[in-house]
């Protein structure tokens, strides 16, 4: 056995050295060509994005291609040559799949790069980015499935089972459909969301009682960032089946209200004047909405609503808090007797006995 092992190693000595030199020379030439190309190419160019994204995968592909060429040229009587050729072909297919995935992702990055978020065009940029992310991830899934299918077809047992697999494709398809139903539902929901655009990346949503931003969109789920920096991972199918609020669907402008309960002795005009003063001093107010209304008149107090607007949800939140604090302080300072109070009627003892 030792003699056969030595004979095999000696037989592979020159072919192995030739394969090593071919792979090393190919990689060296590729790295040199890559460096020269990057030197004469702008870092922000679209072609540079493709090159940077797929450079490693392309290098592996070229090295495996050189290895396959050497294995095809070596003598056919070498030991373990069929296994070496099969392994090299399998790795070559996987490297092509890897390079295709990287190029597809680079295509999405290039599309997003060509549509930057600019003032006055942010809605279009976010629309393009959201649709691109959905479609690129779906295309990557398809490329991986095709690549793995081609890789499996290189095994003879899989090829021999092809006829039986085709014969049972109907039953297998039904079983696979039921097993992969949640994944398929989310993939289809992702395509529907990409086409109908109920939300986009960086949109402000109100979901399940949480104020959050769309941070990441994948082929099967969405990551939303809550105002306190928590992250919620939600399946895409949830957004198809459940209602949610999108605060930036067309514009980011929002209106908000502050409600105060005050005594009936409180005059409304001073509150209206103080409200106007607080808005004029605030940097968050967009000078579009300024309304004071008495909403309710209860048994012991009345409710006054102060309606205002701001450029986005964050500014509106700060504006509402500042106005609420300012109005409470104003009433405490100027009209402390007009704060809400519990009224009671005292009866004389003679009336009670009667």
Residue pairs with C-beta under 8 A, 6 or more apart in sequence:
8 79
8 80
11 78
11 79
12 78
12 79
15 70
15 71
15 74
15 75
15 78
18 70
18 74
19 66
19 67
19 70
19 71
22 66
22 67
22 69
22 70
23 63
23 66
23 67
25 66
26 62
26 63
26 65
26 66
27 59
27 62
27 63
30 58
30 59
30 62
30 63
31 59
34 51
34 55
34 59
37 51
38 48
38 51
41 47
41 48
41 51
42 48
44 113
46 110
46 113
46 114
49 106
49 109
49 110
49 113
50 103
50 106
50 107
50 110
52 106
53 102
53 103
53 105
53 106
53 109
54 99
54 102
54 103
54 106
56 102
57 95
57 98
57 99
57 101
57 102
58 99
60 95
60 98
60 99
61 92
61 95
61 96
61 98
61 99
64 88
64 91
64 92
64 95
65 92
67 88
68 85
68 88
68 89
68 92
71 81
71 84
71 85
71 88
72 85
74 81
86 154
89 154
90 151
90 154
93 147
93 150
93 151
93 154
94 147
94 151
96 147
97 143
97 144
97 146
97 147
97 148
97 151
100 143
100 147
101 140
101 143
101 144
104 136
104 139
104 140
104 143
105 136
105 140
107 136
108 132
108 133
108 135
108 136
111 128
111 132
112 128
112 129
112 132
115 124
115 125
115 128
115 129
116 125
117 125
117 126
118 125
123 200
123 250
126 200
126 201
126 202
126 203
127 197
127 200
129 200
129 201
130 193
130 194
130 197
130 199
130 200
130 201
130 217
131 194
131 195
131 197
133 201
133 217
133 218
134 190
134 191
134 193
134 194
134 217
134 219
135 194
137 190
137 218
137 219
138 187
138 190
138 191
138 219
140 219
141 187
141 219
152 158
153 159
165 172
177 184
182 235
182 237
183 220
185 237
186 219
186 220
186 221
186 235
186 236
186 237
187 219
187 220
189 235
189 236
189 237
189 239
189 240
190 217
190 218
190 219
190 220
190 236
192 240
193 199
193 217
193 236
193 239
193 240
198 239
198 246
199 205
199 214
199 239
199 244
199 246
199 249
200 214
201 214
201 215
201 216
201 217
202 213
202 214
202 215
202 248
203 213
203 214
203 246
203 247
203 248
203 249
204 211
204 212
204 213
204 246
204 247
204 248
204 252
204 312
204 313
205 212
205 213
205 214
205 224
205 244
205 245
205 246
205 247
206 212
206 244
206 245
206 247
207 224
207 232
207 234
207 244
207 245
208 232
210 224
210 226
210 227
210 232
211 226
211 227
211 313
212 224
212 225
212 226
212 227
212 232
213 224
213 225
214 222
214 223
214 224
215 223
215 224
215 225
215 231
216 222
216 223
217 223
220 235
220 236
221 233
221 234
221 235
221 236
222 233
222 234
222 235
222 236
222 239
223 231
223 232
223 233
223 234
224 231
224 232
224 234
225 231
226 232
247 254
247 313
248 312
248 313
252 311
252 312
252 313
253 286
253 288
253 309
253 310
253 311
253 312
254 309
254 310
254 312
254 313
254 316
255 289
255 307
255 308
255 309
255 316
256 307
256 308
256 309
256 310
256 316
256 317
256 319
256 320
257 305
257 306
257 307
257 308
257 320
258 305
258 306
258 308
258 320
258 323
258 324
258 327
259 295
259 303
259 304
259 305
259 306
260 271
260 303
260 304
260 306
260 324
260 327
260 328
260 331
261 301
261 302
261 303
261 304
261 340
262 271
262 301
262 302
262 303
262 304
262 331
262 338
262 339
262 340
263 301
263 302
263 337
263 338
263 339
263 340
263 341
264 297
264 301
264 302
265 337
265 338
266 302
266 331
266 335
266 338
268 292
268 294
268 304
270 330
270 334
270 335
271 292
271 304
271 306
271 327
271 330
271 331
272 292
274 326
274 327
274 330
275 290
275 292
275 306
275 323
275 327
276 290
278 322
278 323
278 326
278 327
279 285
279 287
279 290
279 308
279 319
279 323
282 319
282 322
282 323
284 310
284 311
284 315
284 316
284 318
284 319
284 322
285 308
285 309
285 310
285 319
286 309
286 310
286 311
286 315
288 309
289 307
289 308
289 309
290 307
290 308
291 305
291 306
291 307
291 308
292 304
292 305
292 306
292 307
293 304
293 305
293 307
294 302
294 303
294 304
294 305
295 303
295 304
295 305
296 302
296 303
297 303
300 340
300 341
300 342
300 343
301 340
301 341
306 323
306 327
308 316
308 319
308 320
308 323
309 316
310 316
310 319
331 338
331 339
332 339
